[in-house]
């Protein structure tokens, strides 16, 4: 029975993932930029980001919401924020310090990654994780690309207590998505319509 439920959920996730990615793909460049900028504004004004010193983020891929205004437009803002970005190594995410003009490479799946010679970040340094998602639901659960990288990261003891905010456009913020026993809800979801916090 458990195997049947898993197969059913997995089939639903595949269909949902395809649908949301297709919708995201058809955003015009102007819509994508505008929605992304509004998301960045909500984040910038949130207590989560204001209090955080070291923040993990991502480089936008396949029309994901673009967070670059948060970490590229701070050159003259005298910000002391530290930003980290992931590299896929084996089946795990490894995090590296990255700032404007630091080198990047095309990594696994064609996703931009920090250069491997940049300094690493460990979990003890991190105050906030901005999590890329294909979709999220009203309970805080996320749908990813299916590789399980963030699932493994966020369920490990050293990372699970760090605040997490899922980043999606509002059309991908759904009433409910299929979940498994090992799924862990995020602490918040941010769309262009605002930041929803969960207890």
C-alpha positions as CSV (number, residue, x, y, z in Angstrom):
1,X,0.0,0.0,0.0
2,X,2.8,2.4,0.9
3,X,4.5,1.7,-2.4
4,X,1.3,2.4,-4.3
5,X,0.9,5.7,-2.5
6,X,4.4,6.7,-3.3
7,X,4.0,5.8,-7.0
8,X,0.7,7.8,-7.1
9,X,2.3,10.8,-5.4
10,X,5.3,10.6,-7.7
11,X,3.1,10.6,-10.8
12,X,1.2,13.6,-9.5
13,X,4.4,15.4,-8.7
14,X,5.8,14.8,-12.2
15,X,2.6,16.2,-13.8
16,X,2.5,19.2,-11.4
17,X,6.2,19.9,-12.0
18,X,5.7,19.9,-15.8
19,X,2.7,22.2,-15.6
20,X,4.3,24.8,-13.3
21,X,7.6,24.9,-15.3
22,X,5.6,25.3,-18.5
23,X,3.6,28.2,-17.0
24,X,6.9,29.8,-15.8
25,X,8.5,29.4,-19.2
26,X,5.7,31.5,-20.8
27,X,6.3,34.5,-18.7
28,X,7.6,37.4,-20.7
29,X,11.0,38.9,-19.8
30,X,9.2,42.0,-18.5
31,X,6.7,39.9,-16.3
32,X,9.6,37.8,-15.0
33,X,11.7,40.8,-14.1
34,X,8.8,42.7,-12.5
35,X,7.6,39.8,-10.4
36,X,11.2,38.9,-9.4
37,X,11.8,42.5,-8.3
38,X,8.7,42.6,-6.1
39,X,9.7,39.3,-4.5
40,X,13.2,40.9,-3.7
41,X,11.5,43.9,-2.2
42,X,9.4,41.8,0.1
43,X,12.5,39.8,1.2
44,X,14.6,43.0,1.7
45,X,12.0,44.4,4.0
46,X,11.5,41.2,6.0
47,X,12.8,40.6,9.5
48,X,14.3,37.4,8.3
49,X,16.6,39.1,5.9
50,X,17.3,42.2,8.0
51,X,18.5,40.1,11.0
52,X,20.4,37.6,8.9
53,X,24.2,38.0,8.5
54,X,24.9,35.0,6.3
55,X,22.3,34.0,3.7
56,X,22.2,31.1,1.3
57,X,20.6,31.8,-2.1
58,X,20.6,30.5,-5.6
59,X,21.3,31.7,-9.2
60,X,18.1,31.7,-11.2
61,X,17.6,28.8,-13.5
62,X,14.8,28.1,-16.0
63,X,12.9,31.3,-15.2
64,X,13.0,30.8,-11.5
65,X,12.4,34.1,-9.5
66,X,15.6,36.1,-9.8
67,X,17.1,37.1,-6.5
68,X,20.1,38.9,-8.0
69,X,19.0,42.4,-7.0
70,X,19.5,41.3,-3.4
71,X,23.1,40.4,-3.8
72,X,24.3,42.4,-6.9
73,X,22.8,45.8,-6.1
74,X,24.5,46.2,-2.7
75,X,27.8,47.5,-3.9
76,X,27.1,51.0,-2.7
77,X,24.8,50.0,0.2
78,X,27.6,49.3,2.6
79,X,26.0,46.0,3.4
80,X,27.8,43.5,5.6
81,X,25.7,40.6,4.4
82,X,27.5,37.4,3.5
83,X,26.1,35.4,0.6
84,X,26.5,31.7,-0.2
85,X,25.6,29.7,-3.2
86,X,25.4,25.9,-3.9
87,X,27.4,23.4,-5.9
88,X,26.0,20.0,-6.6
89,X,28.7,17.5,-5.6
90,X,27.5,13.8,-5.9
91,X,24.1,13.8,-4.3
92,X,24.8,16.7,-1.9
93,X,24.7,20.5,-2.0
94,X,28.0,22.2,-0.9
95,X,27.9,25.9,-0.2
96,X,30.5,28.5,-1.1
97,X,31.0,32.2,-0.3
98,X,30.3,34.3,-3.3
99,X,30.3,38.1,-4.0
100,X,30.0,40.3,-7.0
101,X,32.8,39.6,-9.5
102,X,33.7,36.3,-8.0
103,X,34.1,33.6,-10.7
104,X,31.3,31.1,-11.5
105,X,31.2,28.0,-13.6
106,X,28.4,26.0,-15.4
107,X,27.9,23.1,-13.1
108,X,25.6,20.1,-12.8
109,X,22.4,20.3,-15.0
110,X,23.8,23.5,-16.6
111,X,23.1,25.5,-13.4
112,X,25.6,28.4,-12.6
113,X,27.7,27.6,-9.6
114,X,30.4,29.3,-7.6
115,X,34.0,28.4,-8.6
116,X,35.2,25.4,-6.5
117,X,38.2,27.4,-5.3
118,X,36.1,29.9,-3.4
119,X,35.8,29.5,0.4
120,X,33.2,27.1,1.7
121,X,30.4,27.9,4.1
122,X,29.4,25.5,6.9
123,X,26.0,25.2,8.5
124,X,27.1,27.0,11.8
125,X,27.6,30.2,9.8
126,X,24.2,30.3,8.2
127,X,21.3,32.4,9.4
128,X,18.8,32.0,6.5
129,X,18.3,29.8,3.4
130,X,16.3,31.1,0.4
131,X,15.2,27.9,-1.2
132,X,14.4,27.6,-5.0
133,X,11.1,25.7,-5.6
134,X,9.1,24.6,-8.5
135,X,6.0,25.0,-6.4
136,X,5.0,25.4,-2.7
137,X,1.7,24.8,-0.9
138,X,-0.2,26.6,1.9
139,X,1.3,24.3,4.5
140,X,4.9,25.2,3.6
141,X,5.8,22.1,1.7
142,X,7.8,22.5,-1.5
143,X,8.0,20.7,-4.8
144,X,11.5,20.6,-6.3
145,X,13.0,19.3,-9.5
146,X,13.1,15.7,-8.3
147,X,16.8,15.4,-7.5
148,X,16.2,15.5,-3.7
149,X,19.2,17.8,-3.0
150,X,17.3,20.2,-0.8
151,X,15.2,17.4,0.8
152,X,18.4,15.8,2.0
153,X,20.0,19.0,3.1
154,X,17.0,20.3,5.0
155,X,16.3,17.0,6.8
156,X,19.9,16.6,8.1
157,X,20.4,17.6,11.8
158,X,23.0,20.3,11.1
159,X,20.7,22.2,8.7
160,X,17.2,21.5,9.8
161,X,16.9,24.3,12.4
162,X,18.0,27.1,10.1
163,X,15.1,29.3,8.9
164,X,14.1,28.6,5.3
165,X,12.0,30.7,2.9
166,X,10.7,29.1,-0.3
167,X,10.8,31.4,-3.4
168,X,8.1,31.0,-6.0
169,X,5.8,33.1,-8.2
170,X,2.3,33.3,-7.0
171,X,0.9,31.0,-9.7
172,X,3.1,28.2,-8.1
173,X,1.8,28.8,-4.6
174,X,-0.8,26.1,-4.5
175,X,-3.4,24.9,-2.0
176,X,-1.7,21.5,-1.6
177,X,1.0,19.4,-3.1
178,X,1.7,15.6,-2.6
179,X,4.1,15.0,0.3
180,X,6.0,12.1,1.7
181,X,6.8,11.2,5.3
182,X,10.4,12.6,4.9
183,X,9.3,16.0,3.6
184,X,9.9,19.0,5.9
185,X,7.9,22.2,5.7
186,X,9.6,25.5,5.1
187,X,9.5,28.3,7.6
188,X,8.1,30.7,5.1
189,X,7.1,31.2,1.4
190,X,7.7,34.4,-0.5
191,X,5.8,35.3,-3.7
192,X,5.2,38.6,-5.5
193,X,2.1,39.0,-3.3
194,X,4.0,38.8,0.0
195,X,5.8,36.7,2.6
196,X,3.8,34.0,4.4
197,X,5.4,32.8,7.6
198,X,4.6,29.4,9.2
199,X,4.9,28.6,12.9
